[in-house]
Amino acid sequence: FLLDSGTAYPVFAGYPQDSDDEHVLVNNKCQCVTVTSKFVPSKENPQEEILQRNIRILVPLKARENISDPLSPLRTTFVYRMSELCRKCDPIEIELGGEIYKAQQSSSCNEPETCYTYDRDKCYTTTFPYSYHGETKHVQAVLTPASCYAD
């Protein structure tokens, strides 16, 4: 809050005060979750704006326990943790004492992410038995061709 001659004004970093737009906070394609926020008039005091967050979860039908194995059992449990959805593992550059350092904004980046559907930015493959002239070989198949092959 900023104090200006005895009046408190809330300050929210990263949000322009004069914008009515909805801001995307999380767009997790792996778990099919989108979290957005926007300022809306308060029901108690229409002169005041409050920050509203919306969480949209799409539960994929016929999702497999192991998405790379079409024969694995259907997934019946979906777990969503905001701390995992909001983690930012891409390194950012920060300046400390005149020097540039790379840092991650999350500490849980080494844990594998559970995917409920295919992330179209990642390449997924599986192996399957292929019989030809009485000989069976295990062949690798691509499940998401657009992300596995360069244009």
DSSP file with accessible surface (Angstrom, degrees, kcal/mol):
  #  RESIDUE AA STRUCTURE BP1 BP2  ACC     N-H-->O    O-->H-N    N-H-->O    O-->H-N    TCO  KAPPA ALPHA  PHI   PSI    X-CA   Y-CA   Z-CA
    1    1 A F              0   0  182      0, 0.0     2,-0.4     0, 0.0     7,-0.1   0.000 360.0 360.0 360.0 143.1    0.0    0.0    0.0
    2    2 A L  E     -A    9   0A 110      7,-2.5     7,-2.2     2,-0.0     2,-0.6  -0.889 360.0-142.8-104.3 137.1    1.1    3.5   -0.7
    3    3 A L  E     +A    8   0A 141     -2,-0.4     2,-0.5     5,-0.2     5,-0.2  -0.890  20.8 176.4-102.7 125.3    0.2    6.2    1.8
    4    4 A D  E >  S-A    7   0A  94      3,-2.3     3,-1.8    -2,-0.6    -2,-0.0  -0.934  73.9 -32.9-131.1 106.8   -0.6    9.6    0.3
    5    5 A S  T 3  S-     0   0  113     -2,-0.5     3,-0.1     1,-0.3    -1,-0.1   0.896 126.0 -44.1  45.8  47.9   -1.7   12.2    2.9
    6    6 A G  T 3  S+     0   0   76      1,-0.2     2,-0.4     0, 0.0    -1,-0.3   0.402 115.2 111.8  88.1  -3.5   -3.3    9.6    5.1
    7    7 A T  E <   -A    4   0A  68     -3,-1.8    -3,-2.3     2,-0.0     2,-0.4  -0.880  59.1-139.4-107.2 135.7   -5.1    7.6    2.4
    8    8 A A  E     -A    3   0A  57     -2,-0.4    -5,-0.2    -5,-0.2    -3,-0.0  -0.777  16.5-171.6 -95.4 131.5   -4.0    4.1    1.5
    9    9 A Y  E     -A    2   0A 117     -7,-2.2    -7,-2.5    -2,-0.4     2,-0.2  -0.988  22.5-127.4-120.4 125.8   -3.9    3.0   -2.2
   10   10 A P        -     0   0   62      0, 0.0     2,-0.5     0, 0.0    -2,-0.0  -0.501  21.0-159.1 -71.8 141.4   -3.2   -0.6   -3.1
   11   11 A V        -     0   0   86     -2,-0.2     2,-0.6     2,-0.0    -2,-0.0  -0.990   6.0-169.1-122.3 125.5   -0.4   -1.2   -5.5
   12   12 A F    >   -     0   0   80     -2,-0.5     3,-1.3     3,-0.2     2,-0.1  -0.954  21.3-132.9-117.5 113.0   -0.2   -4.4   -7.5
   13   13 A A  T 3  S+     0   0   96     -2,-0.6    -2,-0.0     1,-0.2     0, 0.0  -0.376  86.1  19.6 -65.4 137.3    3.0   -5.0   -9.4
   14   14 A G  T 3  S+     0   0   75      1,-0.1    -1,-0.2    -2,-0.1     0, 0.0   0.414  99.6 100.1  90.4  -4.1    2.7   -6.1  -13.0
   15   15 A Y    <   -     0   0   38     -3,-1.3    -3,-0.2     8,-0.0     2,-0.2  -0.951  68.4-133.7-119.8 119.1   -0.9   -4.9  -13.6
   16   16 A P    >   -     0   0   61      0, 0.0     3,-1.2     0, 0.0    -3,-0.0  -0.497  14.6-142.2 -67.3 131.9   -1.7   -1.7  -15.3
   17   17 A Q  T 3  S+     0   0  113      1,-0.2    22,-0.0    -2,-0.2    -6,-0.0   0.796  96.3  52.4 -67.0 -29.4   -4.4    0.2  -13.3
   18   18 A D  T 3  S+     0   0  147      2,-0.0     2,-0.4    -3,-0.0    -1,-0.2   0.297  89.1 100.6 -94.1  14.2   -6.2    1.5  -16.4
   19   19 A S    <   -     0   0   24     -3,-1.2    20,-0.3     1,-0.1     0, 0.0  -0.811  47.6-170.5-105.3 136.2   -6.6   -1.9  -18.1
   20   20 A D        +     0   0  132     -2,-0.4    -1,-0.1    18,-0.1    -3,-0.0   0.294  52.3 122.3 -98.3   6.7   -9.8   -4.0  -18.1
   21   21 A D        -     0   0  110      1,-0.1     2,-0.4    17,-0.1    18,-0.4  -0.297  65.6-119.8 -72.7 155.1   -8.0   -7.0  -19.7
   22   22 A E        -     0   0   93     16,-0.1     2,-0.4    14,-0.0    16,-0.2  -0.770  27.7-144.6 -91.0 135.1   -7.7  -10.4  -18.2
   23   23 A H  E     -B   37   0B  51     14,-3.4    14,-2.2    -2,-0.4     2,-0.6  -0.875   8.0-131.9-106.1 133.3   -4.1  -11.5  -17.6
   24   24 A V  E     +B   36   0B  93     -2,-0.4    12,-0.3    12,-0.2     3,-0.1  -0.733  28.3 171.5 -83.9 119.1   -2.9  -15.1  -18.0
   25   25 A L  E     +     0   0B  61     10,-2.8     2,-0.4    -2,-0.6    11,-0.2   0.810  69.7  15.3 -92.8 -40.2   -0.9  -16.1  -15.0
   26   26 A V  E     +B   35   0B  14      9,-1.9     9,-2.6     2,-0.0    -1,-0.3  -0.999  51.5 175.4-138.8 132.9   -0.5  -19.8  -15.8
   27   27 A N  E     +B   34   0B  97     -2,-0.4     2,-1.0     7,-0.2     7,-0.2  -0.747  14.1 178.7-134.1  85.1   -1.0  -21.7  -19.1
   28   28 A N  E  >> +B   33   0B  17      5,-2.6     5,-2.1    -2,-0.3     4,-0.6  -0.785   9.1 179.2 -94.7 101.2    0.0  -25.3  -18.3
   29   29 A K  T  45S+     0   0  105     -2,-1.0    -1,-0.2     1,-0.2    88,-0.1   0.759  78.4  62.5 -72.8 -24.1   -0.5  -27.3  -21.5
   30   30 A a  T  45S+     0   0    1      1,-0.2    86,-2.2    -3,-0.1    87,-1.1   0.888 117.9  25.5 -68.9 -40.1    0.8  -30.4  -19.8
   31   31 A Q  T  45S-     0   0    3     84,-0.2    -1,-0.2    -3,-0.2    27,-0.2   0.290 107.2-119.2-108.6   8.5   -2.0  -30.5  -17.2
   32   32 A C  T  <5 +     0   0   24     -4,-0.6    26,-2.5     1,-0.2     2,-0.4   0.896  65.3 138.9  59.9  45.5   -4.6  -28.6  -19.2
   33   33 A V  E   < -BC  28  57B   1     -5,-2.1    -5,-2.6    24,-0.2     2,-0.4  -0.973  31.6-175.1-125.6 136.3   -4.9  -25.7  -16.7
   34   34 A T  E     -BC  27  56B  29     22,-2.4    22,-3.1    -2,-0.4     2,-0.5  -0.999   4.8-168.0-128.4 128.9   -5.2  -22.0  -17.3
   35   35 A V  E     +BC  26  55B   3     -9,-2.6   -10,-2.8    -2,-0.4    -9,-1.9  -0.980  13.8 173.8-116.9 125.4   -5.2  -19.4  -14.5
   36   36 A T  E     -BC  24  54B  16     18,-2.7    18,-2.9    -2,-0.5     2,-0.3  -0.849  11.2-163.1-125.5 164.0   -6.2  -15.9  -15.3
   37   37 A S  E     +BC  23  53B   0    -14,-2.2   -14,-3.4    -2,-0.3     2,-0.3  -0.988  11.8 164.4-145.4 152.7   -6.8  -12.7  -13.2
   38   38 A K  E     - C   0  52B  69     14,-2.0    14,-3.2    -2,-0.3     2,-0.4  -0.973  39.4-101.5-159.9 159.1   -8.4   -9.4  -13.7
   39   39 A F  E     + C   0  51B  21    -18,-0.4    12,-0.2    -2,-0.3    10,-0.0  -0.733  42.1 176.0 -86.8 131.8   -9.7   -6.5  -11.6
   40   40 A V  E     - C   0  50B  26     10,-2.6    10,-3.0    -2,-0.4     2,-0.1  -0.942  38.4 -89.4-131.6 155.7  -13.5   -6.4  -11.1
   41   41 A P  E     - C   0  49B  85      0, 0.0     8,-0.2     0, 0.0     2,-0.1  -0.397  48.1-111.3 -64.8 140.4  -15.7   -4.1   -9.1
   42   42 A S        -     0   0    5      6,-3.1     6,-0.2     3,-0.7     7,-0.0  -0.458  12.8-140.8 -70.4 141.6  -16.2   -5.2   -5.5
   43   43 A K  S    S+     0   0  198      1,-0.2    -1,-0.1    -2,-0.1     0, 0.0   0.851 104.1  46.2 -70.2 -35.2  -19.8   -6.5   -4.6
   44   44 A E  S    S+     0   0  167      1,-0.3    -1,-0.2     2,-0.1    -2,-0.0   0.868 131.2  17.4 -74.3 -37.9  -19.6   -4.8   -1.2
   45   45 A N    >   -     0   0   66      3,-0.2     3,-2.4     1,-0.1    -3,-0.7  -0.816  63.7-168.0-139.7  95.8  -18.2   -1.5   -2.5
   46   46 A P  T 3  S+     0   0   89      0, 0.0    -1,-0.1     0, 0.0    -3,-0.1   0.690  87.6  66.1 -61.0 -14.9  -18.6   -0.9   -6.3
   47   47 A Q  T 3  S+     0   0  174     -6,-0.1     2,-0.3     2,-0.0    -2,-0.0   0.666  96.6  68.9 -76.1 -15.6  -16.2    2.1   -6.1
   48   48 A E  S <  S-     0   0  104     -3,-2.4    -6,-3.1    -6,-0.2     2,-0.4  -0.812  74.1-143.1-108.6 143.2  -13.4   -0.4   -5.2
   49   49 A E  E     -C   41   0B  87     -2,-0.3     2,-0.3    -8,-0.2   -10,-0.1  -0.849  13.5-165.3-104.9 142.8  -11.8   -3.0   -7.5
   50   50 A I  E     -C   40   0B  74    -10,-3.0   -10,-2.6    -2,-0.4     2,-0.6  -0.882  27.5-108.2-121.6 157.0  -10.7   -6.4   -6.3
   51   51 A L  E     -C   39   0B  52     -2,-0.3     2,-0.5   -12,-0.2   -12,-0.2  -0.749  34.1-163.9 -87.3 121.6   -8.4   -8.9   -8.0
   52   52 A Q  E     -C   38   0B  75    -14,-3.2   -14,-2.0    -2,-0.6     2,-0.4  -0.915   1.2-159.3-108.2 132.1  -10.4  -11.9   -9.3
   53   53 A R  E     -C   37   0B 153     -2,-0.5     2,-0.4   -16,-0.2   -16,-0.2  -0.909   2.4-162.4-111.5 137.6   -8.6  -15.1  -10.3
   54   54 A N  E     -C   36   0B  61    -18,-2.9   -18,-2.7    -2,-0.4     2,-0.5  -0.980   1.3-161.4-120.0 131.1  -10.2  -17.7  -12.6
   55   55 A I  E     -C   35   0B  95     -2,-0.4     2,-0.5   -20,-0.2   -20,-0.2  -0.958   5.3-169.0-114.8 120.0   -8.9  -21.3  -12.8
   56   56 A R  E     -C   34   0B 149    -22,-3.1   -22,-2.4    -2,-0.5     2,-0.5  -0.953   5.4-176.0-112.4 119.6   -9.9  -23.3  -15.8
   57   57 A I  E     -C   33   0B  73     -2,-0.5     2,-0.6   -24,-0.2   -24,-0.2  -0.972   9.7-163.8-119.3 123.9   -9.2  -27.1  -15.8
   58   58 A L        -     0   0   90    -26,-2.5    -2,-0.0    -2,-0.5     0, 0.0  -0.940  10.1-153.1-104.2 120.7   -9.9  -29.3  -18.7
   59   59 A V        -     0   0   81     -2,-0.6     2,-0.2    19,-0.0   -27,-0.1  -0.846  19.6-131.5 -94.6 114.8   -9.9  -33.0  -17.7
   60   60 A P    >   -     0   0   28      0, 0.0     3,-0.9     0, 0.0     2,-0.2  -0.453  17.7-125.9 -70.0 132.6   -8.9  -35.0  -20.8
   61   61 A L  T 3  S+     0   0  162      1,-0.2     0, 0.0    -2,-0.2     0, 0.0  -0.537  89.5  10.1 -74.5 143.4  -11.2  -38.0  -21.6
   62   62 A K  T 3  S+     0   0  175     -2,-0.2    -1,-0.2     1,-0.2     2,-0.2   0.818  84.5 169.8  58.6  33.3   -9.5  -41.4  -21.9
   63   63 A A    <   -     0   0   11     -3,-0.9    12,-3.5    12,-0.3     2,-0.2  -0.560  26.8-132.5 -72.4 142.7   -6.2  -40.1  -20.6
   64   64 A R  B     -D   74   0C  87     10,-0.3     3,-0.3    -2,-0.2    10,-0.2  -0.633  13.5-122.8 -96.5 153.7   -3.7  -42.9  -19.8
   65   65 A E  S    S+     0   0   81      8,-2.7     2,-0.6     1,-0.3    -1,-0.1   0.909 115.0  32.1 -58.3 -43.1   -1.6  -43.4  -16.7
   66   66 A N  S >  S-     0   0   84      3,-0.3     3,-2.2     7,-0.3     6,-0.3  -0.939  79.2-161.1-115.2 105.6    1.4  -43.3  -18.9
   67   67 A I  T 3  S+     0   0   19     -2,-0.6    -1,-0.1    48,-0.3    -2,-0.1   0.739  89.7  57.3 -64.5 -19.5    0.6  -41.1  -21.9
   68   68 A S  T 3  S+     0   0   30      1,-0.2    -1,-0.3    -3,-0.1    59,-0.1   0.501  99.2  66.4 -86.1  -3.5    3.4  -42.6  -24.0
   69   69 A D    X   -     0   0   56     -3,-2.2     3,-1.8     1,-0.1    -3,-0.3  -0.901  62.8-167.8-120.4 102.0    1.9  -46.1  -23.6
   70   70 A P  T 3  S+     0   0   66      0, 0.0    -1,-0.1     0, 0.0    -3,-0.1   0.666  88.9  56.1 -63.5 -12.9   -1.5  -46.5  -25.3
   71   71 A L  T 3  S+     0   0  156     -5,-0.1     3,-0.1    -3,-0.1    -3,-0.0   0.477  81.3 108.3 -97.6  -3.2   -2.0  -49.8  -23.5
   72   72 A S  S <  S-     0   0    9     -3,-1.8     3,-0.1    -6,-0.3     0, 0.0  -0.328  82.7 -85.6 -70.1 158.2   -1.6  -48.4  -20.0
   73   73 A P        -     0   0   92      0, 0.0    -8,-2.7     0, 0.0    -7,-0.3  -0.208  51.3 -91.2 -64.8 156.0   -4.8  -48.2  -17.8
   74   74 A L  B     -D   64   0C  83    -10,-0.2     2,-0.4    -9,-0.1   -10,-0.3  -0.387  42.6-112.7 -65.3 142.3   -7.0  -45.1  -18.0
   75   75 A R        +     0   0   40    -12,-3.5   -12,-0.3     1,-0.1   -13,-0.1  -0.618  38.0 170.7 -78.1 130.8   -6.2  -42.4  -15.5
   76   76 A T        +     0   0  118     -2,-0.4     2,-0.4     1,-0.1    -1,-0.1   0.517  60.5  64.2-115.7 -11.9   -8.9  -41.9  -12.9
   77   77 A T        -     0   0   87      2,-0.0     2,-0.4     0, 0.0    -1,-0.1  -0.965  56.1-176.4-120.4 129.6   -7.1  -39.5  -10.5
   78   78 A F        -     0   0   50     -2,-0.4     2,-0.5    -3,-0.1   -19,-0.0  -0.995   7.5-165.9-124.0 124.4   -6.0  -36.0  -11.5
   79   79 A V        -     0   0   58     -2,-0.4     2,-0.5     2,-0.0    -2,-0.0  -0.955   3.6-172.0-116.5 129.3   -4.1  -33.9   -8.9
   80   80 A Y        -     0   0   60     -2,-0.5     2,-0.5     4,-0.0     3,-0.1  -0.978   2.9-177.9-123.6 119.1   -3.6  -30.1   -9.3
   81   81 A R    >>  -     0   0  134     -2,-0.5     4,-2.4     1,-0.1     3,-0.7  -0.978  21.4-148.6-116.4 123.2   -1.2  -28.2   -7.0
   82   82 A M  H 3> S+     0   0   86     -2,-0.5     4,-2.4     1,-0.3     5,-0.1   0.864  98.4  59.2 -58.6 -35.0   -1.0  -24.5   -7.5
   83   83 A S  H 34 S+     0   0   90      1,-0.2     4,-0.3     2,-0.2    -1,-0.3   0.879 110.6  41.8 -64.0 -34.7    2.6  -24.5   -6.3
   84   84 A E  H X4 S+     0   0   43     -3,-0.7     3,-0.7     2,-0.2    -1,-0.2   0.880 114.0  51.0 -78.1 -38.0    3.5  -26.9   -9.2
   85   85 A L  H 3< S+     0   0   11     -4,-2.4    -2,-0.2     1,-0.2   -58,-0.2   0.859 113.9  45.0 -66.0 -34.3    1.4  -25.1  -11.8
   86   86 A C  T 3< S+     0   0   58     -4,-2.4    -1,-0.2    -5,-0.2    -2,-0.2   0.464  83.1 121.0 -91.1  -2.5    2.9  -21.8  -11.0
   87   87 A R    <   -     0   0   42     -3,-0.7     2,-0.6    -4,-0.3    19,-0.1  -0.372  49.4-153.9 -67.0 141.6    6.5  -22.8  -10.8
   88   88 A K        +     0   0  118      1,-0.1    17,-1.0    -2,-0.1    18,-0.4  -0.942  21.1 168.7-119.0 108.4    8.8  -21.1  -13.3
   89   89 A b        +     0   0   40     -2,-0.6    -1,-0.1    16,-0.2    20,-0.0   0.541  43.0 106.3 -99.7 -10.2   11.8  -23.1  -14.2
   90   90 A D  S    S-     0   0  133      1,-0.1    15,-0.4    14,-0.1    13,-0.1  -0.564  78.4-115.5 -69.8 128.1   13.1  -21.1  -17.2
   91   91 A P        -     0   0   74      0, 0.0     2,-0.3     0, 0.0    13,-0.2  -0.366  31.1-160.6 -66.6 142.7   16.2  -19.3  -15.9
   92   92 A I  E     -E  103   0D  65     11,-3.1    11,-2.7    -3,-0.0     2,-0.5  -0.866  18.0-117.4-118.2 157.3   16.1  -15.5  -15.8
   93   93 A E  E     +E  102   0D 127     -2,-0.3     2,-0.3     9,-0.2     9,-0.2  -0.829  33.3 179.2 -97.0 131.0   19.0  -13.0  -15.7
   94   94 A I  E     -E  101   0D  64      7,-3.0     7,-3.2    -2,-0.5     2,-0.5  -0.942  23.7-129.9-127.7 153.5   19.3  -10.8  -12.7
   95   95 A E  E     +E  100   0D 132     -2,-0.3     2,-0.4     5,-0.2     5,-0.2  -0.898  27.0 173.4-107.0 124.7   21.8   -8.1  -11.9
   96   96 A L  E >  S-E   99   0D 103      3,-2.9     3,-1.8    -2,-0.5    -2,-0.0  -0.983  72.0 -14.9-130.6 120.8   23.5   -8.2   -8.5
   97   97 A G  T 3  S-     0   0   88     -2,-0.4     3,-0.1     1,-0.3    -1,-0.1   0.852 128.2 -52.6  59.1  33.8   26.3   -5.9   -7.6
   98   98 A G  T 3  S+     0   0   58      1,-0.2     2,-0.3     0, 0.0    -1,-0.3   0.463 118.5 104.8  84.1  -1.5   26.9   -5.0  -11.2
   99   99 A E  E <   -E   96   0D 120     -3,-1.8    -3,-2.9     2,-0.0     2,-0.4  -0.895  68.2-125.7-115.2 148.9   27.2   -8.6  -12.4
  100  100 A I  E     -E   95   0D 100     -2,-0.3     2,-0.3    -5,-0.2    -5,-0.2  -0.766  30.0-179.2 -94.1 129.9   24.6  -10.6  -14.3
  101  101 A Y  E     -E   94   0D 111     -7,-3.2    -7,-3.0    -2,-0.4     2,-0.4  -0.929  24.8-128.2-124.9 152.1   23.5  -14.0  -12.9
  102  102 A K  E     +E   93   0D 149     -2,-0.3     2,-0.3    -9,-0.2    -9,-0.2  -0.860  35.1 173.2 -98.4 135.6   21.1  -16.7  -14.1
  103  103 A A  E     -E   92   0D  34    -11,-2.7   -11,-3.1    -2,-0.4     2,-0.4  -0.975  27.7-132.4-141.3 152.6   18.5  -17.8  -11.5
  104  104 A Q        -     0   0  105     -2,-0.3   -15,-0.2   -13,-0.2   -14,-0.1  -0.840  11.5-143.8-102.8 145.8   15.4  -20.0  -11.4
  105  105 A Q  S    S+     0   0  112    -17,-1.0     2,-0.3   -15,-0.4   -16,-0.2   0.389  82.8  52.6 -88.2   2.9   12.3  -18.7   -9.8
  106  106 A S        -     0   0   24    -18,-0.4     3,-0.3   -19,-0.1    -2,-0.1  -0.982  61.1-154.1-138.0 151.1   11.4  -22.1   -8.4
  107  107 A S  S    S+     0   0  123     -2,-0.3     3,-0.3     1,-0.2    -1,-0.1   0.487  88.1  66.0-100.9  -5.5   13.2  -24.7   -6.3
  108  108 A S    >   +     0   0   26      1,-0.2     3,-0.7     2,-0.1    -1,-0.2  -0.103  60.8 117.4-109.0  38.7   11.3  -27.8   -7.5
  109  109 A b  T 3   +     0   0   27     -3,-0.3    -1,-0.2     1,-0.2     4,-0.1   0.631  65.1  64.6 -82.7 -13.4   12.5  -27.8  -11.1
  110  110 A N  T 3  S+     0   0  163     -3,-0.3    -1,-0.2     2,-0.1    -2,-0.1   0.646  81.6  94.1 -83.5 -14.3   14.3  -31.2  -10.9
  111  111 A E  S <  S-     0   0  104     -3,-0.7     2,-0.1     1,-0.1    -3,-0.0  -0.603  86.1-111.7 -78.2 136.8   11.0  -33.1  -10.2
  112  112 A P        -     0   0  119      0, 0.0     2,-0.4     0, 0.0    -1,-0.1  -0.392  29.5-120.6 -69.0 145.1    9.4  -34.5  -13.3
  113  113 A E        -     0   0   64     -4,-0.1     2,-0.5    -2,-0.1    -4,-0.0  -0.689  19.5-128.0 -86.6 134.5    6.1  -32.9  -14.3
  114  114 A T        -     0   0   63     -2,-0.4     2,-0.5     2,-0.0    -1,-0.0  -0.730  24.7-156.5 -82.0 124.6    3.1  -35.1  -14.5
  115  115 A a        -     0   0   18     -2,-0.5   -48,-0.3     1,-0.1   -84,-0.2  -0.887  19.6-174.1-106.4 133.3    1.3  -34.8  -17.9
  116  116 A Y  S    S+     0   0    8    -86,-2.2     2,-0.3    -2,-0.5   -85,-0.2   0.531  78.9   7.3 -97.0 -11.6   -2.3  -35.6  -18.3
  117  117 A T  S    S-     0   0   41    -87,-1.1     2,-0.3   -54,-0.1    -1,-0.1  -0.920 101.5 -64.5-153.1 177.8   -2.2  -35.1  -22.1
  118  118 A Y        -     0   0   57     -2,-0.3     2,-0.7    -3,-0.1    -2,-0.0  -0.547  37.1-140.0 -75.3 131.3    0.4  -34.4  -24.7
  119  119 A D    >   -     0   0   20     -2,-0.3     3,-2.4     1,-0.1   -89,-0.1  -0.830  14.8-145.5 -84.5 114.8    2.3  -31.1  -24.4
  120  120 A R  T 3  S+     0   0  154     -2,-0.7    -1,-0.1     1,-0.3    -2,-0.0   0.627  95.1  62.1 -63.8 -10.4    2.5  -30.1  -28.1
  121  121 A D  T 3  S+     0   0  118      2,-0.0     2,-0.3    27,-0.0    -1,-0.3   0.529  97.5  70.1 -89.8  -6.9    5.9  -28.6  -27.5
  122  122 A K  S <  S-     0   0   89     -3,-2.4     2,-0.5     2,-0.0    25,-0.2  -0.824  80.8-122.4-112.9 154.0    7.4  -31.9  -26.5
  123  123 A c        -     0   0   68     -2,-0.3     2,-0.4    24,-0.2    -3,-0.1  -0.815  27.8-170.1 -96.1 123.6    8.2  -35.0  -28.5
  124  124 A Y        +     0   0   25     -2,-0.5    19,-3.2    20,-0.1    20,-1.1  -0.949   8.0 174.1-116.0 136.2    6.6  -38.2  -27.3
  125  125 A T  E     -F  142   0E  47     -2,-0.4     2,-0.3    17,-0.2    17,-0.2  -0.892   9.6-171.4-133.3 163.7    7.4  -41.7  -28.5
  126  126 A T  E     -F  141   0E  26     15,-2.4    15,-3.9    -2,-0.3     2,-0.4  -0.962  19.4-127.1-146.4 161.5    6.5  -45.3  -27.7
  127  127 A T  E     +F  140   0E  87     -2,-0.3    13,-0.2    13,-0.3    11,-0.1  -0.888  25.8 178.7-111.4 147.6    7.7  -48.7  -28.8
  128  128 A F  E     -F  139   0E  82     11,-2.2    11,-2.7    -2,-0.4     2,-0.3  -0.986  35.0 -99.1-144.0 152.5    5.5  -51.5  -30.2
  129  129 A P  E     -F  138   0E  83      0, 0.0     2,-0.5     0, 0.0     9,-0.2  -0.560  36.1-167.7 -74.9 134.5    6.1  -55.0  -31.5
  130  130 A Y  E     -F  137   0E 113      7,-3.6     7,-3.0    -2,-0.3     2,-0.5  -0.988   4.5-156.9-126.6 121.3    6.2  -55.2  -35.3
  131  131 A S  E     +F  136   0E  81     -2,-0.5     2,-0.3     5,-0.2     5,-0.2  -0.860  18.0 166.5-102.5 131.5    6.1  -58.6  -37.0
  132  132 A Y  E >  S-F  135   0E 139      3,-2.8     3,-1.7    -2,-0.5    -2,-0.1  -0.951  71.5 -13.8-146.0 120.5    7.4  -59.1  -40.5
  133  133 A H  T 3  S-     0   0  159     -2,-0.3     3,-0.1     1,-0.3    -1,-0.0   0.890 128.7 -53.0  54.2  42.9    8.1  -62.4  -42.2
  134  134 A G  T 3  S+     0   0   80      1,-0.2     2,-0.5     0, 0.0    -1,-0.3   0.437 116.3 112.7  79.5  -3.9    7.8  -64.2  -38.9
  135  135 A E  E <   -F  132   0E 120     -3,-1.7    -3,-2.8     2,-0.0     2,-0.5  -0.888  54.7-150.7-105.8 132.5   10.3  -62.0  -37.2
  136  136 A T  E     +F  131   0E  82     -2,-0.5     2,-0.3    -5,-0.2    -5,-0.2  -0.883  17.5 176.7-105.5 127.7    9.2  -59.6  -34.4
  137  137 A K  E     -F  130   0E 119     -7,-3.0    -7,-3.6    -2,-0.5     2,-0.7  -0.922  31.9-121.3-123.3 153.0   11.1  -56.4  -33.8
  138  138 A H  E     -F  129   0E 142     -2,-0.3     2,-0.4    -9,-0.2   -11,-0.0  -0.870  35.2-167.9 -95.0 118.6   10.4  -53.5  -31.4
  139  139 A V  E     -F  128   0E  53    -11,-2.7   -11,-2.2    -2,-0.7     2,-0.4  -0.854  18.4-126.8-111.3 140.7    9.9  -50.4  -33.4
  140  140 A Q  E     -F  127   0E 131     -2,-0.4     2,-0.4   -13,-0.2   -13,-0.3  -0.729  26.4-166.2 -88.3 132.3    9.8  -46.8  -32.1
  141  141 A A  E     -F  126   0E  27    -15,-3.9   -15,-2.4    -2,-0.4     2,-0.4  -0.930  18.2-126.5-119.5 145.4    6.7  -44.8  -33.1
  142  142 A V  E     -F  125   0E  42     -2,-0.4   -17,-0.2   -17,-0.2   -19,-0.0  -0.748  17.9-173.8 -90.7 130.7    6.2  -41.0  -32.7
  143  143 A L  S    S+     0   0   45    -19,-3.2   -18,-0.2    -2,-0.4    -1,-0.1   0.697  83.8  35.2 -96.2 -23.3    3.0  -40.0  -30.9
  144  144 A T    >>  +     0   0    4    -20,-1.1     4,-1.0     1,-0.1     3,-1.0  -0.690  68.1 175.1-129.8  80.7    3.4  -36.2  -31.6
  145  145 A P  H >> S+     0   0   75      0, 0.0     4,-1.9     0, 0.0     3,-0.6   0.845  73.2  62.2 -59.1 -36.8    4.9  -35.8  -35.0
  146  146 A A  H 34 S+     0   0   95      1,-0.3   -23,-0.1     2,-0.2     5,-0.1   0.853 111.6  37.7 -62.0 -32.2    4.7  -32.0  -35.2
  147  147 A S  H <4 S+     0   0   36     -3,-1.0    -1,-0.3   -25,-0.2   -24,-0.2   0.609 115.4  53.9 -94.2 -11.1    7.0  -31.6  -32.2
  148  148 A c  H << S+     0   0   32     -4,-1.0     2,-0.5    -3,-0.6    -2,-0.2   0.732 103.9  54.7 -93.1 -26.3    9.3  -34.5  -33.1
  149  149 A Y  S  < S-     0   0  146     -4,-1.9    -1,-0.1    -5,-0.2     2,-0.1  -0.925  79.7-127.3-115.1 134.1   10.3  -33.5  -36.6
  150  150 A A              0   0  101     -2,-0.5    -3,-0.1     1,-0.1    -2,-0.0  -0.395 360.0 360.0 -70.8 154.1   11.7  -30.2  -37.8
  151  151 A D              0   0  209     -2,-0.1    -1,-0.1    -5,-0.1    -5,-0.0  -0.103 360.0 360.0 -62.6 360.0    9.9  -28.5  -40.6
